[in-house]
Each structure stands twice: as structure tokens, then as C-alpha cells.
Amino acid sequence: MSEKNLSRLRRARKARARIARGEKPRLSVFRSSRHIYAQVMTATGDRTLVTASTVEPTVRSDVKTTGGRDAAAIVGKSIAEKAIAEGISEVAFDRGGFKYHGRVKSLADAAREAGLKF
């Protein structure tokens, strides 16, 4: 594994330890060069409650490319709508060690606009 990826995972582990002490479900984000994935899981991470990603056909049909900020915003809106439908209105945001910038920020902003609180 590269040094860059190890550093990201170390940052993510520290953040997840803080989130696990709370009682709110967490909105976890992972981004690759081609796609972005989001899932809402229990605070301890033992059970996934809701998922959304650019791999889903409904999201993929709405965007020109799956690796951009527009796609991330659609995923953010989708995850918020699904979470609210499941009765989850407040989450802790887990950016997975990624910088709060670009696609991660677009996803978070879209989820907030759709009614998710964090």
C-alpha cells in the first residue's frame, strides 16, 4: 500500500473512533477515480442501513460522467432521501480520511440540502 493511502486510512481510523463513541448513525464516503460511494451505517459500523453510489443504474443514467462533482451531488441527494425514508434524519459525517473538498464536499452539501443533518 502506498504511503498516501496509509495516511488516509490512519486519519479515517481516528475519525471513526470518535464517531463510534457517539450514538448517531454515520454517513461514510469512499471515492475512487471513477465512482463515489456513500452508506449510512450504525455508529459502530456493524450494520449498513442505506447505500447509494454512482454504480447504481438510476444515478448513472442521470450524469454524463460518474467521477465528477455533479455525480457526487446526485449521490448525496439520493442517500439523504433514502435515509429520511428509513427514519434517519441525523448522522455523523465520516469522510473516510479524504479532504473535505471537491466531490466529498459536493456529496455532503447535497445531502444537507436534501434534509439530512450533520
N, C-alpha and C positions, 0 to 999 in steps of 0.2 A: 504494500500500500504506500502511496506517496505521502510525503511529509504534510502536504497541504490537506489531504483527506484525513489524516490522523489528527491534525489540529482541529478540523471541523468536527470530527466525532468527539473529541475531548470537550469542546465548547458545548456540543449538544448534550453530552452526558451530564455536565454540570447544571445546565438549564433544566433538564428532565428531573434531576434530583430535587430541585427547588419546587417544580410543579407537582411532583408526587406527594409532597408534604401537604399540599392543598387538597381540596375536595372537589374542585371543578374538573369536568372532562377537559382533555386537551386537544387542540386543533394542531395536528402535526403536519408539517410540509416537507416534501422532498422534491428537489428539482434535478433533472438531468439536462443534457444539452438539447434533447428533443421533446421532453414532456415535463409536466409538473403534476404532482400527486398531492392530495390532501385527504386526511382522515381524522375523524373525531373519535377518540378512544377514551376509556376510563383514565382517571388520573394516574393510576399505576401502570397503565398500558397493557393490561392483561386481556382486554376485550375491545374489539373495534365496533363502534356503534354506527357510523356513517362514513361513506367514502365518495370521492369524486376525483376525476383525473381527465387529462386530455386524451387518454386512450379510449374513453367511452365514446361510442358512436354518436350520441346526442351532442356532445361537446365538439367532437372532431368535425361534424358537419357544419358547425357554426363559425369556424375560423379558417383562415387561409393557411396558416402555419401553426403547429402545436407548440412551438418553442418560444413564443413571444409573450409580451405583457398583455396583449388582448386575450390570448388564450388563458392566461393566469387569472385574469379578471372574471372570465366566464366560469372557471373552476371555482373561484371564490364565491361567486353568486350561487352556484349550484350547491356547494357544500353548506352554505348558510340556509338555503331553502330546505334541504334535506334534514338538517339538524333541527330546525324550527318545527318541521313536520313531526319529528320524533320527540318533541317536547324539550329540546335542549336550546336554551336561549343565551347562556353564558358559558364561555370556555376560557381556558388559558392558552395563549398562543405559543406554540413550540416551533420555532423557525428552523430547527434541525442543525444549528450551527452555521447556517448561511447568514450573510449580511442582510439586514432589513433594508433592501434596496432592489430596484428593478422588479423582477417577476414576483418575488416574495412579498414585496410591498403592495404590488397591484392586487395580488390574491387577498391579502389582509384588508385592504381598503374596500374591495368589492364585497367581502364577507360582512364588514361593518355596515356598509350601505344597505345590504340586504337584511339587516336586523340582528346580526349576531353581536353579542357584547363581549369584549375582551380588552 
